Amino acid sequence: MPIPSSLVTLLVGMALVLSGLWVGYNVNLLPLDASANAPVYDSLFRVLFSIGTILFVGIVGLVLFSLWRFRRRAGDHTDGLAIEGNLLLEIVWTAIPAIVVLFVGIYSYDIYERMGGMSSLNDHAAMHRMPPPETIEASVMVADASTVSGGGTESSPRVWGGIGTAAGEANVLPVEVTAMQFAFIFHYPEGDITSGELHVPNGRPVELRMKANDVIHAFWVPQFRLKQDVIPGQPTVLTFTPTKAGSYPIICAELCGPYHGGMRSTVVVHEPDAYEAWFQKNSPLTATVASAPGNPTA
């Protein structure tokens, strides 16, 4: 007794879905995960990898089966069957991709929101209060100067956030990032340190306040699963919490000129004690205090 084609199709479909899920959750193509955001992003990647595997294997398998099953036999010179169409098949192959695309869109939005990407966009009142781009940088400088002097400010300029917001986070490390052709410059307001590398402590939230001096750049650390455009005249914020000590590459992911490929740096994640030692060693404020007259250690 021949097996019904509908049952064969069901079994093949189930095997295809299970194999795609196995590949998506057992084959790891991503680099080391070294930030608190990485597991959130990786869950989305696994889902997309599973769906892509199912589609690839299913389509290629169907094409190969069709080439073999419906090939022209030797000596057969007749025309093929004149098939007008199949309403049920057309509904199925339209509905399934529509459901998949809708699911991916909703799930991607949820992941992006969980990573903090929608926080600034949801603040519509602040959007209308945003000053003109040419005054933002000057406002930021005035606000920083007032904060350092202890005067405070009544209102702060609108700075657009990317992935991750530090609202409500305690002990955030602020770092000012300047992107230019073809380098990233990192400035630490707390210790007045300027560096060509980004040094951060493991487990502490870091807030990057980024600006571009010339063209559009992009700050990308693959191990952190974070990428944020840096746009001239529009300061952006990127926050993250490193979870594993080590050195990771910083890459400009936006074509910014003839030497774009060489615009790279490194983020060094220290253990807290090692970071404190680096901070004290490189802070000119610490060096000034240590060498001041009357200081016992001078």
NORSUL-V171033 format. One record per residue. N is the residue number from 0. OMEGA is omega in degrees with one decimal (* if undefined). NEAR is the number of other ideal C-beta (glycine too) atoms within 12 Angstrom. D_CENTER is the distance of its C-alpha to the mean C-alpha in Angstrom with 2 decimals. Layout:
BEGIN
[[N/OMEGA/NEAR/D_CENTER] [N/OMEGA/NEAR/D_CENTER]]
END
This chain:
BEGIN
[[0/-178.0/4/54.87] [1/178.6/7/51.82] [2/179.6/11/48.47] [3/-178.9/10/47.34] [4/179.2/11/44.60] [5/178.9/12/42.69] [6/177.8/13/42.60] [7/179.0/14/41.47] [8/178.7/18/38.64] [9/-179.2/14/37.57] [10/178.9/15/37.68] [11/178.7/21/35.80] [12/178.5/21/33.09] [13/178.8/16/32.80] [14/179.8/18/32.68] [15/-180.0/26/29.99] [16/-179.2/23/27.75] [17/178.8/19/28.42] [18/177.2/22/27.80] [19/177.4/29/24.45] [20/179.4/22/23.39] [21/179.2/18/24.73] [22/-177.1/24/22.82] [23/-175.4/29/19.48] [24/-179.4/18/20.04] [25/177.1/15/21.93] [26/-175.8/17/20.52] [27/178.7/14/17.46] [28/-175.0/15/15.81] [29/175.3/22/12.71] [30/179.6/22/13.10] [31/175.6/23/13.98] [32/-171.7/27/11.97] [33/176.5/33/12.50] [34/-179.4/37/10.89] [35/179.7/30/11.78] [36/-172.6/36/8.44] [37/180.0/31/8.52] [38/178.8/23/11.55] [39/178.0/30/10.38] [40/-177.0/35/7.69] [41/177.8/29/10.49] [42/176.1/24/12.98] [43/179.9/30/11.59] [44/179.9/28/11.49] [45/178.7/27/15.02] [46/-179.8/26/16.27] [47/178.7/27/15.22] [48/177.6/26/16.64] [49/-179.9/30/19.76] [50/179.1/29/20.30] [51/178.6/22/19.91] [52/178.8/28/22.36] [53/-179.7/30/24.79] [54/-177.4/25/24.85] [55/-178.2/19/25.23] [56/-179.4/27/27.94] [57/-178.1/27/29.65] [58/179.0/17/29.93] [59/178.2/15/30.95] [60/179.3/22/33.36] [61/178.5/20/34.88] [62/179.8/14/35.42] [63/177.7/14/37.06] [64/-179.5/17/39.19] [65/178.2/13/40.30] [66/179.6/12/41.27] [67/-173.0/12/43.39] [68/-174.1/13/44.79] [69/177.7/15/45.73] [70/177.3/12/46.81] [71/179.2/13/50.18] [72/178.5/11/52.91] [73/179.3/6/55.51] [74/179.7/6/58.36] [75/-179.8/10/56.54] [76/-179.8/8/56.80] [77/176.2/9/56.45] [78/177.1/8/53.75] [79/179.8/12/51.00] [80/178.1/7/51.02] [81/-178.4/7/50.47] [82/-176.7/9/47.76] [83/-175.9/8/47.18] [84/179.7/10/44.09] [85/-174.7/10/42.93] [86/-179.0/10/41.88] [87/-179.9/11/40.47] [88/-179.8/14/38.38] [89/177.2/13/37.02] [90/-178.0/13/36.10] [91/-175.7/15/34.34] [92/170.4/19/32.29] [93/-176.2/14/31.29] [94/-176.8/14/30.59] [95/176.6/20/28.48] [96/179.2/19/25.84] [97/178.7/14/25.88] [98/-179.8/15/25.29] [99/-179.2/24/22.46] [100/178.5/17/20.68] [101/178.5/14/21.36] [102/-179.3/19/20.10] [103/179.4/23/16.78] [104/-179.2/16/16.39] [105/-178.8/16/17.38] [106/178.2/24/15.36] [107/177.6/24/12.06] [108/179.6/17/13.14] [109/178.6/18/14.02] [110/-178.9/28/10.76] [111/178.7/25/9.02] [112/177.9/21/12.11] [113/177.1/22/12.16] [114/175.3/35/8.91] [115/-174.8/33/10.86] [116/-176.6/30/9.61] [117/-173.7/21/13.24] [118/-177.9/23/15.16] [119/-178.0/30/16.10] [120/179.8/19/16.77] [121/-179.9/16/19.13] [122/-174.8/18/21.21] [123/-179.6/12/23.48] [124/179.0/10/26.21] [125/179.8/19/24.17] [126/-179.0/15/23.05] [127/179.5/9/26.76] [128/-175.0/16/27.44] [129/179.2/23/25.02] [130/177.8/24/27.16] [131/-176.2/14/27.42] [132/-176.1/21/24.85] [133/-179.4/12/27.65] [134/-175.1/18/28.43] [135/-175.9/27/25.02] [136/178.2/27/24.93] [137/179.2/18/28.56] [138/179.1/24/27.98] [139/-179.9/31/25.24] [140/179.0/20/27.71] [141/-179.5/22/30.50] [142/179.6/27/28.58] [143/-179.6/26/27.62] [144/179.8/16/31.23] [145/179.5/18/32.61] [146/-179.8/17/30.49] [147/-178.4/17/31.63] [148/176.5/11/35.22] [149/-177.8/8/35.04] [150/-178.2/12/35.91] [151/179.4/14/32.79] [152/179.3/18/31.90] [153/178.9/9/32.71] [154/-179.3/14/29.59] [155/179.7/22/26.35] [156/179.2/30/24.79] [157/177.3/28/22.02] [158/-173.7/37/18.70] [159/-179.7/30/15.76] [160/173.9/32/12.82] [161/177.8/37/9.17] [162/172.4/42/6.95] [163/174.8/39/9.60] [164/-176.5/32/13.23] [165/-179.1/30/15.91] [166/179.9/17/18.70] [167/178.6/11/21.23] [168/177.7/19/19.82] [169/175.0/10/22.59] [170/179.4/16/22.82] [171/177.1/25/19.65] [172/178.5/36/19.62] [173/176.6/31/19.27] [174/177.7/37/18.43] [175/-176.8/34/19.05] [176/175.9/43/17.14] [177/177.8/30/19.01] [178/179.6/41/17.74] [179/176.3/25/20.69] [180/4.9/25/22.02] [181/-176.1/25/21.22] [182/169.9/27/19.98] [183/176.9/39/17.92] [184/-176.1/30/20.35] [185/179.8/33/19.71] [186/180.0/27/22.30] [187/-178.9/33/23.06] [188/-176.7/25/25.26] [189/-178.2/25/26.62] [190/-178.1/27/28.30] [191/180.0/20/28.35] [192/173.7/29/26.63] [193/-173.0/22/25.19] [194/173.3/30/23.45] [195/175.6/22/21.86] [196/176.9/27/19.71] [197/177.6/40/17.49] [198/-177.0/38/19.37] [199/177.0/46/18.28] [200/179.0/30/20.08] [201/175.8/28/18.97] [202/-179.1/23/18.57] [203/178.1/31/18.62] [204/-179.0/31/16.08] [205/178.4/42/15.08] [206/177.9/35/14.73] [207/177.2/43/13.96] [208/-165.3/38/16.13] [209/174.4/46/15.36] [210/178.7/37/17.78] [211/-178.5/34/18.73] [212/-172.2/23/22.38] [213/-176.7/20/22.82] [214/179.1/23/20.39] [215/173.7/27/16.79] [216/176.0/38/14.43] [217/179.5/30/10.69] [218/-174.4/44/9.46] [219/173.0/32/7.32] [220/-176.1/42/7.99] [221/-177.9/26/7.79] [222/176.8/31/9.59] [223/-176.6/43/7.38] [224/-177.0/34/4.41] [225/174.6/41/2.84] [226/-178.4/30/4.14] [227/175.7/42/7.05] [228/175.6/30/10.33] [229/-167.1/40/13.44] [230/177.7/27/16.40] [231/178.5/25/20.07] [232/-178.8/24/21.89] [233/-179.9/29/18.97] [234/179.4/41/17.60] [235/-178.2/38/14.10] [236/175.5/40/12.92] [237/179.7/46/9.90] [238/178.7/41/10.91] [239/175.4/46/10.37] [240/178.8/35/13.12] [241/-177.0/39/13.73] [242/-179.6/27/15.74] [243/178.6/25/17.24] [244/179.6/24/19.28] [245/178.1/24/18.99] [246/-176.2/21/17.92] [247/-176.3/33/14.61] [248/170.0/25/14.07] [249/-173.4/39/12.43] [250/169.9/29/12.23] [251/-174.9/35/12.73] [252/178.5/24/11.05] [253/-179.0/26/13.46] [254/-171.4/17/17.12] [255/178.3/30/18.93] [256/-174.3/20/22.35] [257/-179.5/11/24.54] [258/-179.9/14/23.09] [259/-178.0/21/19.40] [260/179.7/14/19.21] [261/-179.7/15/20.59] [262/-177.0/32/18.23] [263/174.5/25/16.84] [264/-177.2/30/17.15] [265/169.7/21/16.68] [266/-179.3/40/15.42] [267/178.4/30/18.26] [268/180.0/34/18.00] [269/163.2/29/21.63] [270/-172.8/21/23.55] [271/-178.9/19/24.81] [272/179.4/14/28.23] [273/177.8/19/27.06] [274/179.4/30/24.72] [275/177.4/22/27.69] [276/177.6/16/29.86] [277/-178.1/25/27.56] [278/-179.8/29/27.33] [279/-178.7/20/31.11] [280/-172.6/18/31.83] [281/-178.3/26/29.83] [282/176.5/25/30.57] [283/177.6/19/33.39] [284/178.0/19/34.30] [285/179.9/23/35.13] [286/179.9/19/37.07] [287/179.6/14/39.03] [288/-177.1/18/40.03] [289/-176.9/17/41.02] [290/-178.1/14/43.24] [291/177.4/13/44.83] [292/179.5/10/48.65] [293/177.5/9/49.88] [294/-176.8/12/46.81] [295/-177.7/9/48.20] [296/-176.6/11/45.43] [297/*/11/45.93]]
END
